[in-house]
Amino acid sequence: MASKRQLKKDVIAEVMRLFDEALIIRSVADSEAMQRELEDLMDDIMVFTDDTLRRIDHPDGKDNPALVRSYYRALRQHIAENATHISDRLDQFIEGL
């Protein structure tokens, strides 16, 4: 299993990429409604980041290695799904430009 530190670095790198993409799209957005929606999306990204980093630090079943492995496996799946969902939302904004 990878370390918590490496998992945090991976999450932060992915979130930074998504957040930067949202900032770029917001800078070229022509309507205020789209800019507000992008700001809401950036807020969602920040909440996702905080929640995920908190979950990395506090796994379920500390004393049972099998439970810890399954916890991190599920957490990685959760991270991948949410990153894909946010990326899809950003793609919709790009199509709207």
Buried (B, 14 or more C-beta within 10 A) or exposed (E): EEEEEEBBEEBEEBBEEBBEBBEEBBEEBEEEEBBEBBEEBBEBBEEBBEEBBEBBEEBEEEEEEEEBEBBBEEBBEBBEEBBEEBEEBBEEBEEEE
